[in-house]
Amino acid sequence: MEEIPLHKVFISFHHANDQWYKDELVRWGKEYKVFIDGSVDLGEIPDDWEDQKIREYIRDEHLRDTTVTILLCGIETKNRKHIDWELYSSMIDGKINKKSGMIVILLPSVKSQYYTCAHDNEKDFYPKTNSWLNITERSEYQRRYPYMPERIIDNLLSNSAYISVINWDDLTAGRLELMIENAYKYRSVCKYDLSRPMKRRNS
């Protein structure tokens, strides 16, 4: 079997609440040789910067040469402006770096009985599921994923954004490796919905 090359991944997460999961994911990635961690601490971004400058700064200075962004979704994730900036910046083509593939991991605090597979080969993770729904209503995604950032829901509603959602408890090294590879392969053809303004404050 051909060995899948390691991709550099940016991990977006709420530092105050979910640092342990980020550290554990990075440790796991190293131990099982699943991905290369390309995350950095953002530091302070002045509140008076214009949106375009924020996007370029995050995309070109902090996301650097990463090609896949993993969102660790917890209880307060959707309320954090820096996470919204990271998501938006991962979805645009910057001057230096291009848009990334996206994966969402639901942490145990927001675990769902549902999951979203953007790629057919990921459906094999759930052999007991014999029917798959095409969801077209925002309210249904909000019901299934009540802690999901609205920007992610915008793109789950799109047929051309290719974002998969999995519970932390359902992860294995093999599954994560396949999801990263899928996100990497499809990143250039993703047509993200970028219509939502960037979040200017925590909510």
BELVENRA-V299379 format. One record per residue. N is the residue number from 1. SS is DSSP state (A for helix, B for strand, O for the rest). PSI is psi as a letter, one per 30 degrees, with the letter a starting at -180 (* if undefined). BURIAL is b if it has 24 or more other ideal C-beta (glycine too) atoms within 12 Angstrom, else e. Layout:
n=[N N]
ss=[SS SS]
psi=[PSI PSI]
burial=[BURIAL BURIAL]
//
This chain:
n=[1 2 3 4 5 6 7 8 9 10 11 12 13 14 15 16 17 18 19 20 21 22 23 24 25 26 27 28 29 30 31 32 33 34 35 36 37 38 39 40 41 42 43 44 45 46 47 48 49 50 51 52 53 54 55 56 57 58 59 60 61 62 63 64 65 66 67 68 69 70 71 72 73 74 75 76 77 78 79 80 81 82 83 84 85 86 87 88 89 90 91 92 93 94 95 96 97 98 99 100 101 102 103 104 105 106 107 108 109 110 111 112 113 114 115 116 117 118 119 120 121 122 123 124 125 126 127 128 129 130 131 132 133 134 135 136 137 138 139 140 141 142 143 144 145 146 147 148 149 150 151 152 153 154 155 156 157 158 159 160 161 162 163 164 165 166 167 168 169 170 171 172 173 174 175 176 177 178 179 180 181 182 183 184 185 186 187 188 189 190 191 192 193 194 195 196 197 198 199 200 201 202 203]
ss=[O O O O O O O B B B B B O O A A A A A A A A A A A A A A A A A O O O O B B O O O O O O O O O O O O O A A A A A A A A A A A A O O O O O B B B B B B O O O A A A O A A A A A A A A A A A O O O O O O O O O B B B B B B O A A A O O O O O B O O O A A A A A A O O O O O O O O O O O O A A A A A A A O O O O O A A A A A A A O O O O O O O B B B B A A A O O A A A A A A A A A A A A A A A A A O O O O O O O O O O O O O O]
psi=[k k k k l k l k k k j k l j e e e g e e e e e e e e e e e e e g h e l k k g l l k e a k k k f g k l e e e e e e e e e f e e f b g l f k k k k j j a e g e f f k e e e e e e e e f f f l j l e e l l l l l k k k j k l f f g k l f l l k j f k e f f f f f i f f j g k k k j k f k e e e e e e e i f g k k e e e e e f f f k g g f h k k k k k e f f k l e e e e e e e e e e e e e g e f f k j k j g f k l k k f l k *]
burial=[e e e e e e b b b b b b b b b e e b e e b b e e b b e b b e e e e b b e b b b e e b e e b e e e e e b e e b b b b b b e e b b b e b b b b b b b b b e b b b e b b b b b b b b b b b b b e b e e b b b b b b b b b b b e e b b b e b b b b b b e e b e e b e e e e e e e e e e e e e e e b e e b b e b b b b b b b b b b b b e e b b b b b b b b e b b e e e b b b b b b b b b b e b b e e b e b b b e e e b b e e e e]
//
